[in-house]
Every structure is written in structure tokens, then in C-alpha cells.
């Protein structure tokens, strides 16, 4: 039953009680006082029962309201955490997109360099062949960064002279290497 039904039941009982009281008084019964008291107690018991039912429902509704408030607060905290996580993900995404754009720009620049280099390969090959035919000098491509290795072919003497210089050695300078190679080529 809902609250309105309970209140209407109590109101109908009160109306009945008043009607019976009038009837008893008109009839002038001897035990009218006792009947009125009995009816009064019935109405009070019913009213008290309805009052307890309403209080229990109110307590239940209050508990439900508190539970819903707690649930709402938990959901708000979750929403806040999700928003923070989302913001972090958005920032990370933006950072990754910037890094990707930088890498794409670097890739484009490297592609342009590769195209330029590939255009120059025939020229470089021609220059290398010309250099070899004049000097008969061959450099070792696998040598380390501060090292010069290779050989010079002397076709008149059927001789091959090898060389290996390390620029980390304090006795070796670029001028020394240059003069040595010219001497070997000229021999």
C-alpha cells in the first residue's frame, strides 16, 4: 500500500467512528462509552500501525537515498579518474602525433637526399673510375673512421703497395698521409 491509501483508510475509519458514535448516542445504549473507547482504540491501533509502516518506508527510502548518494559519489570519482586518464591519453596522443610528424619530415628530407644521391651515382662512379685510371689508388671502404687503408697498383713494375694509417697516432697527420700517397703513386 502507498501512503495515500493508508491515509484514506485512516480517514474512512475516523468517519465510520464518528458515524457510529452518533448512532450510539442517538440510541442511548448503556455501554456506549465502552463501545466508543473500543472503536477509538481500534482507530488508534490502525493509525499507529500505518504510522509505523510509513516510518519503515521512510527509513527504507532514506537508506536508499544515502546508498544512491554514495553510489553517485563513487561514480563521480570514477568519472574524474576517467577524465584524468583521458586527458593523459590525449596529451600522449598529441605528443606521438608530433613525433610522427617530425619523423615524417625527416623521412621526406632523407628521400630527397636519396633522390639527389641516386642522381649523382653515375657521376660518382665515373669520377671514381677516372681517379683510379689516373692514380691506380684504391681505398678500403671497410676501414674505420679515423683510419685510411688501401693499395696502389704500379702496372709498370707489376707491383702493389699497401698502406694503412691511423689518425689517432700522433706521428700521423693528414699532410704526411697525402705526401706518402703521392710518393707511392709517382713511383
C-alpha positions in Angstrom: 0.0 0.0 0.0 1.1 3.5 -0.6 0.9 6.4 1.8 -2.2 8.0 0.2 -4.1 4.7 0.6 -3.1 4.4 4.2 -4.2 8.0 4.9 -7.6 7.4 3.2 -8.1 4.2 5.2 -7.5 6.1 8.4 -9.8 8.9 7.3 -12.6 6.4 6.5 -12.1 4.7 9.9 -12.5 8.1 11.6 -15.6 8.9 9.5 -17.0 5.5 10.5 -16.2 6.1 14.1 -17.9 9.4 14.1 -21.0 7.9 12.5 -21.1 5.0 14.9 -20.7 7.4 17.8 -23.6 9.5 16.7 -25.7 6.3 16.2 -24.8 5.1 19.7 -25.6 8.4 21.3 -29.0 8.5 19.5 -29.8 5.0 20.6 -28.7 5.8 24.1 -27.1 2.4 24.7 -25.8 1.8 28.2 -22.4 0.5 27.2 -21.9 3.3 24.6 -18.9 4.6 26.5 -17.2 1.3 26.2 -18.1 0.8 22.6 -16.7 4.3 21.8 -13.5 3.5 23.7 -13.1 0.2 21.8 -13.7 1.9 18.5 -11.3 4.7 19.5 -8.6 2.1 20.3 -9.2 0.3 17.0 -8.7 3.5 15.1 -5.6 4.5 17.2 -4.1 1.0 16.6 -4.8 1.2 12.9 -3.3 4.8 12.8 -0.3 3.6 14.8 0.2 0.6 12.5 0.0 2.9 9.5 2.4 5.3 11.2 4.9 2.5 11.8 4.6 1.4 8.2 5.1 4.9 6.9 8.2 5.3 9.2 9.6 2.0 8.0 9.1 3.1 4.4 10.6 6.4 5.2 13.6 4.7 6.7 14.0 2.5 3.7 13.7 5.4 1.4 16.3 7.4 3.4 18.7 4.4 3.4 18.1 4.0 -0.4 18.8 7.8 -0.8 22.1 7.5 1.2 23.1 4.4 -0.8 22.4 6.3 -4.0 24.4 9.3 -2.8 27.4 7.0 -2.1 27.0 5.3 -5.5 26.8 8.7 -7.1 29.9 9.9 -5.4 31.8 6.7 -6.4 30.6 7.2 -10.0 31.7 10.9 -9.9 35.2 9.8 -8.6 35.4 7.2 -11.4 34.3 9.8 -13.9 37.1 12.2 -12.6 39.6 9.4 -12.9 38.5 8.6 -16.4 38.7 12.2 -17.4 42.2 12.4 -16.0 43.2 9.3 -17.8 41.5 10.6 -21.0 43.5 13.9 -20.7 46.7 11.9 -20.2 45.9 9.8 -23.3 45.1 12.9 -25.3 48.4 14.5 -24.3 50.3 11.4 -25.1 48.5 11.1 -28.4 49.3 14.7 -29.3 53.0 14.0 -28.4 53.1 10.9 -30.5 51.4 12.8 -33.4 54.1 15.5 -33.2 56.8 12.9 -33.0 55.3 11.1 -36.0 55.1 14.4 -38.0 58.8 15.1 -37.1 59.7 11.6 -38.3 57.7 12.0 -41.5 59.5 15.3 -42.1 62.9 13.6 -41.5 61.8 10.8 -43.8 60.8 13.2 -46.5 64.2 15.0 -46.2 66.0 11.7 -46.4 64.0 10.7 -49.5 65.1 14.0 -51.2 68.7 13.3 -50.2 68.4 9.8 -51.6 67.0 11.0 -54.8 69.8 13.6 -55.1 72.4 10.9 -54.3 70.9 8.4 -56.8 71.1 11.1 -59.5 74.8 11.5 -58.6 75.7 7.8 -58.6 76.6 7.6 -62.2 78.7 10.7 -61.9 80.4 9.4 -58.8 81.1 6.1 -60.5 82.6 7.9 -63.5 84.7 10.1 -61.2 85.9 7.0 -59.2 87.0 5.2 -62.4 88.8 8.3 -63.6 90.5 8.7 -60.3 91.6 5.0 -60.4 92.8 5.2 -64.0 95.0 8.2 -63.2 96.3 7.2 -59.8 95.8 3.5 -59.6 94.8 4.2 -55.9 92.0 2.0 -54.2 90.7 2.9 -50.8 89.3 0.3 -48.4 85.7 1.1 -47.7 85.6 -1.1 -44.6 88.2 0.9 -42.7 87.3 2.7 -39.5 86.5 6.4 -39.3 90.0 7.7 -38.4 91.8 5.2 -40.5 93.0 5.2 -44.1 93.7 1.8 -45.8 94.1 0.7 -49.3 96.6 -0.1 -52.0 98.3 1.4 -55.1 98.9 -0.6 -58.2 102.0 0.1 -60.2 101.4 -1.5 -63.6 104.9 -0.7 -64.9 106.6 -2.6 -62.2 103.8 -5.2 -61.7 103.8 -4.1 -58.0 101.1 -3.5 -55.4 101.9 -1.2 -52.4 99.5 -1.4 -49.5 99.1 1.3 -46.8 97.3 1.7 -43.5 97.4 4.9 -41.4 95.6 5.7 -38.2 94.9 9.4 -37.5 94.8 8.6 -33.7 98.6 8.0 -33.9 100.3 11.4 -33.0 103.1 10.7 -35.7 100.5 10.6 -38.5 99.0 13.8 -39.9 96.9 14.4 -43.0 99.8 16.1 -44.7 102.0 13.1 -44.0 99.4 10.7 -45.5 98.9 12.9 -48.5 102.6 13.2 -49.3 103.2 9.5 -48.8 100.3 8.6 -51.2 101.7 11.0 -53.9 105.1 9.4 -53.5 103.7 5.9 -53.9 101.6 6.9 -56.9 104.6 8.7 -58.5 106.9 5.7 -58.0 
